[in-house]
Amino acid sequence: MTRKPSTTERERLYDRWRGDAQFPTCNICRLFIAPGQEWDESHDPFLPRALDGKVTGLAHRRCNRLHNNTHDTPLVAKSKRIRRKHIGAFRPRHPLPGGRGDPRKRTMSGKVINRATGEPWSMRR
């Protein structure tokens, strides 16, 4: 978790993204951010901060959080799921009987064999 910017840093951010206009513009809804309104720094709309997205401007706090909840959080969760499957860290809670992780294997003829040895499966072990 990163720390929140200080008051001085927030003032610099506000002035940086204000440019030549009187007020900065929300980069999500494109409306002005007036004094007294709550705002946050906003990151690339297609690449969230958790995936190394760069700061692209300021946004109203409500706009930024709505965008985070509808776009960024599901995107980050999906990328984590994909990575876990890719590196082999994912294991299902209830694997299917006879599946890839089961020591039993059913052949095309219908016999059940031990997956590791190829010998017939015996219920008595």
N, C-alpha and C positions, 0 to 999 in steps of 0.2 A: 504494500500500500504506500503510495507516495504521499508526501505531506501537502497540505493545502498552501497555496501561495499567500505570502504576507500581504498586508495592506498596500505597501509600496509596490510590490510586484503586480497586484491587481490594478493599481492606478496606472502603471506602465502599460499593462495589457489593454486597458480601456482606451488610453490615448493612442496606442499603436494601431488598434483596429478601427479607431474613429476616423483616421485619415484627415481629409480636408472638410468632412461634414461636421455638423454640430454634434451629432450622436452616432455611435456605431450601429451597424445593422446586424440583426440576427441572421446568421448564415443558414438557418433552417426555414424560418417563415418569412424572411426578407422584410420584417418591420423594424422600426427604430427601437433601440434599447434606451428608454428614457431614464433620467436620474430617478432613483428610488425603486426601480424594478430590479428584481433579483436576476443575476446572470452568471453563467459559467463559461469557461473556455471550451470551445467546441473543436472536435477532431474531425478528420476526414470522414465524410458521410458514408463512404464505402469501405473504409478500413478503420475499425475502432482502435482506441488507444491500447487495448490489451494485445492487439496484433501489430504493434508498432506504428499506429496511425499518427500522423503529424497534426499539430494544432493548426486549424484553418480559419479561426476567427472566434467570435463571441456568439453566444446564443442565450435566449431567455432560458432560465432554469427549467421552466415547464416544458418548453420545446425540446431542450436537450435531454431531459429525463424521459420524455415520451419516445423520442427517437432511440434512446438507449434501450428502453424496455421492449420496443417493437422490432428493432433491427439488430443492434449490437450484441445484446445478451444472447439471443438465439444463435447468432453467427459464431460467437466465441464458444458456446456450448457444443455446436456441431463440429467445429474444428477440433475441439478436445476429444470428442467421440471418435472422429476419423483418425486422429493420431493414436489413440489408445488401441484401436483395431489394427492400425498399420504396424505398430511396434510389438503387437501380440500381448498386450497387457489386459485386454478385455476377455473375460470369461463369463458366459451366461450363468445366471443363478440356477436355472433348472435345465441342464443340458438334455437333449433328446436321447432316449435309449437307442443305442446302435449308432449314434452320431460320431463325429470325428474324435471326440475326446473319450468315448466309451471303449473299454477294453474288448467288448464283444463286437462281432461283425457278422452280418447276415450275408451269405453268398447268393448268387443268382439262382442256385438250385434250392435255396430255402434253408440250408444248414446254417447253424450258428457256430462260428469258430472264434478262437482267441486271435485278436488282431495282431498281437506281437509275434506269436509263434506259428499261427496257421493251423494249430491242432484243434480238434473239435472241442467246443465249449462244454464243460462239465459243471453242473450246478453244485456238485459236492466238491468242495475244496478245503 
